[in-house]
Amino acid sequence: MGANRSYADFYFGFGIGITIFMTVLAILTWHLSNLAKERRPGIRPMIVVLMVGSAAFAIDSYFYFFAAPVITEFLIATYL
């Protein structure tokens, strides 16, 4: 597609992307936990979506990556 990239570039970029995603997920969950004290029923669907997404990412990591992402995502899904 007109770009000279290697597999190393792909994996490095993917690692940075996952790091950004996990950081945003942590900050979002932190802010939702503060809102959950005031509006518990309204926050529950958002927390369920985050939990299902983390569980799906853990399954994906199990098949395509190594143990560290699987453990991390499983812990995130469990403690949401």
C-alpha positions as CSV (number, residue, x, y, z in Angstrom):
1,M,0.0,0.0,0.0
2,G,2.9,2.3,-0.7
3,A,4.6,2.1,2.8
4,N,7.7,0.2,3.7
5,R,7.0,-1.4,7.1
6,S,8.4,-4.5,8.7
7,Y,6.8,-6.9,11.1
8,A,8.8,-5.2,13.9
9,D,7.1,-1.9,13.1
10,F,3.7,-3.6,13.1
11,Y,4.3,-5.3,16.5
12,F,5.8,-2.2,18.0
13,G,2.9,0.0,16.8
14,F,0.4,-2.6,18.0
15,G,2.1,-2.7,21.4
16,I,1.9,1.1,21.7
17,G,-1.8,1.0,20.6
18,I,-2.6,-1.6,23.3
19,T,-0.8,0.5,25.9
20,I,-2.9,3.5,24.9
21,F,-6.1,1.4,25.0
22,M,-5.3,0.0,28.4
23,T,-4.4,3.4,29.8
24,V,-7.7,4.9,28.5
25,L,-9.6,1.9,29.9
26,A,-8.0,2.3,33.3
27,I,-8.8,6.1,33.4
28,L,-12.4,5.5,32.2
29,T,-13.0,2.8,34.8
30,W,-11.6,5.1,37.5
31,H,-14.0,7.9,36.6
32,L,-16.9,5.5,36.3
33,S,-16.2,4.2,39.8
34,N,-16.6,7.7,41.2
35,L,-19.9,8.1,39.3
36,A,-21.1,4.7,40.5
37,K,-21.4,6.1,44.1
38,E,-24.0,8.6,42.9
39,R,-25.8,6.9,40.0
40,R,-25.3,3.1,40.4
41,P,-28.2,1.9,38.1
42,G,-27.1,4.2,35.2
43,I,-23.5,3.2,35.3
44,R,-24.1,-0.6,35.4
45,P,-24.6,-1.1,31.6
46,M,-21.3,0.7,30.9
47,I,-19.4,-1.4,33.4
48,V,-20.9,-4.6,31.8
49,V,-19.8,-3.5,28.4
50,L,-16.2,-2.8,29.7
51,M,-16.2,-6.2,31.5
52,V,-17.4,-8.1,28.3
53,G,-14.8,-6.2,26.2
54,S,-12.0,-7.1,28.6
55,A,-13.1,-10.7,28.7
56,A,-13.2,-10.8,24.9
57,F,-9.7,-9.3,24.7
58,A,-8.5,-11.9,27.2
59,I,-9.8,-14.7,24.9
60,D,-8.2,-13.0,21.9
61,S,-4.9,-12.7,23.8
62,Y,-5.1,-16.4,24.8
63,F,-5.2,-17.4,21.1
64,Y,-2.8,-14.9,19.6
65,F,-0.4,-13.6,22.3
66,F,1.3,-14.8,25.4
67,A,0.3,-15.2,29.1
68,A,0.9,-11.7,30.4
69,P,-2.0,-10.0,28.4
70,V,-4.3,-12.9,29.2
71,I,-3.7,-12.6,32.9
72,T,-4.0,-8.8,32.9
73,E,-7.2,-8.8,30.9
74,F,-8.7,-11.6,33.0
75,L,-7.9,-9.6,36.2
76,I,-9.5,-6.5,34.7
77,A,-12.6,-8.3,33.7
78,T,-12.9,-10.0,37.1
79,Y,-12.4,-6.8,39.2
80,L,-14.8,-4.6,37.1
